[in-house]
Amino acid sequence: MPQLDTSTWFITILSMIMTLFIVFQLKISKHFYPWNPEPKHATSVKNSIPWEKKWTKIYSPLSLPQQ
């Protein structure tokens, strides 16, 4: 059974890591990051729902008086 030749593995793995690093650096460098980010003020829209205006109680079937 032939022996596996691992002599080129180091240079292959090293070149792959360097290539990935360069590709990611190029991708990240194309993004625009603002210098002074400010929080956005979200305005909440309040819908008028009829059951929000009055108090309602939900009865559990076990808490009702037995008939």
DORO-586172 format. One record per residue (C-alpha): x negated, y negated, z; residue number from 1; residue in one letter. Coordinates in nm, 2 decimals. Example, Ala and Ser with C-alpha at 12.3 -4.5 7.8 and 13.67 -1.06 7.14 Angstrom:
! DORO-586172
+--------+--------+--------+-----+---+
:   east :  north :     up :   k : r :
+--------+--------+--------+-----+---+
:  -1.23 :   0.45 :   0.78 :   1 : A :
:  -1.37 :   0.11 :   0.71 :   2 : S :
+--------+--------+--------+-----+---+
! end
This chain:
! DORO-586172
+--------+--------+--------+-----+---+
:   east :  north :     up :   k : r :
+--------+--------+--------+-----+---+
:   0.00 :   0.00 :   0.00 :   1 : M :
:  -0.15 :  -0.34 :  -0.10 :   2 : P :
:  -0.24 :  -0.59 :   0.16 :   3 : Q :
:  -0.05 :  -0.92 :   0.16 :   4 : L :
:  -0.28 :  -1.21 :   0.05 :   5 : D :
:  -0.23 :  -1.49 :   0.30 :   6 : T :
:  -0.52 :  -1.71 :   0.19 :   7 : S :
:  -0.30 :  -1.96 :   0.01 :   8 : T :
:  -0.04 :  -1.99 :   0.29 :   9 : W :
:  -0.22 :  -2.27 :   0.48 :  10 : F :
:  -0.25 :  -2.51 :   0.18 :  11 : I :
:   0.11 :  -2.42 :   0.07 :  12 : T :
:   0.26 :  -2.50 :   0.41 :  13 : I :
:   0.05 :  -2.81 :   0.45 :  14 : L :
:   0.14 :  -2.95 :   0.11 :  15 : S :
:   0.51 :  -2.87 :   0.18 :  16 : M :
:   0.51 :  -3.06 :   0.51 :  17 : I :
:   0.33 :  -3.36 :   0.35 :  18 : M :
:   0.58 :  -3.37 :   0.06 :  19 : T :
:   0.88 :  -3.35 :   0.30 :  20 : L :
:   0.73 :  -3.63 :   0.51 :  21 : F :
:   0.68 :  -3.85 :   0.20 :  22 : I :
:   1.02 :  -3.78 :   0.07 :  23 : V :
:   1.19 :  -3.87 :   0.40 :  24 : F :
:   0.98 :  -4.18 :   0.44 :  25 : Q :
:   1.09 :  -4.30 :   0.09 :  26 : L :
:   1.45 :  -4.23 :   0.17 :  27 : K :
:   1.44 :  -4.41 :   0.51 :  28 : I :
:   1.26 :  -4.71 :   0.36 :  29 : S :
:   1.54 :  -4.77 :   0.11 :  30 : K :
:   1.79 :  -4.84 :   0.39 :  31 : H :
:   1.87 :  -5.19 :   0.50 :  32 : F :
:   1.87 :  -5.24 :   0.88 :  33 : Y :
:   1.99 :  -5.58 :   1.00 :  34 : P :
:   1.76 :  -5.78 :   1.23 :  35 : W :
:   2.02 :  -5.88 :   1.48 :  36 : N :
:   2.32 :  -5.65 :   1.49 :  37 : P :
:   2.63 :  -5.79 :   1.65 :  38 : E :
:   2.92 :  -5.59 :   1.78 :  39 : P :
:   3.24 :  -5.60 :   1.58 :  40 : K :
:   3.55 :  -5.71 :   1.76 :  41 : H :
:   3.83 :  -5.47 :   1.68 :  42 : A :
:   4.18 :  -5.60 :   1.71 :  43 : T :
:   4.42 :  -5.35 :   1.84 :  44 : S :
:   4.76 :  -5.34 :   1.67 :  45 : V :
:   5.04 :  -5.29 :   1.92 :  46 : K :
:   5.34 :  -5.12 :   1.78 :  47 : N :
:   5.68 :  -5.18 :   1.94 :  48 : S :
:   5.80 :  -4.83 :   2.02 :  49 : I :
:   6.14 :  -4.82 :   2.21 :  50 : P :
:   6.03 :  -4.56 :   2.47 :  51 : W :
:   5.73 :  -4.76 :   2.57 :  52 : E :
:   5.95 :  -5.04 :   2.72 :  53 : K :
:   6.14 :  -4.82 :   2.96 :  54 : K :
:   6.03 :  -4.57 :   3.23 :  55 : W :
:   6.11 :  -4.21 :   3.15 :  56 : T :
:   6.08 :  -3.90 :   3.36 :  57 : K :
:   6.02 :  -3.55 :   3.22 :  58 : I :
:   6.18 :  -3.29 :   3.44 :  59 : Y :
:   6.01 :  -2.96 :   3.47 :  60 : S :
:   6.26 :  -2.66 :   3.45 :  61 : P :
:   6.13 :  -2.54 :   3.79 :  62 : L :
:   6.19 :  -2.86 :   3.97 :  63 : S :
:   6.56 :  -2.88 :   3.86 :  64 : L :
:   6.82 :  -2.77 :   4.11 :  65 : P :
:   6.94 :  -2.41 :   4.06 :  66 : Q :
:   7.28 :  -2.37 :   3.92 :  67 : Q :
+--------+--------+--------+-----+---+
! end
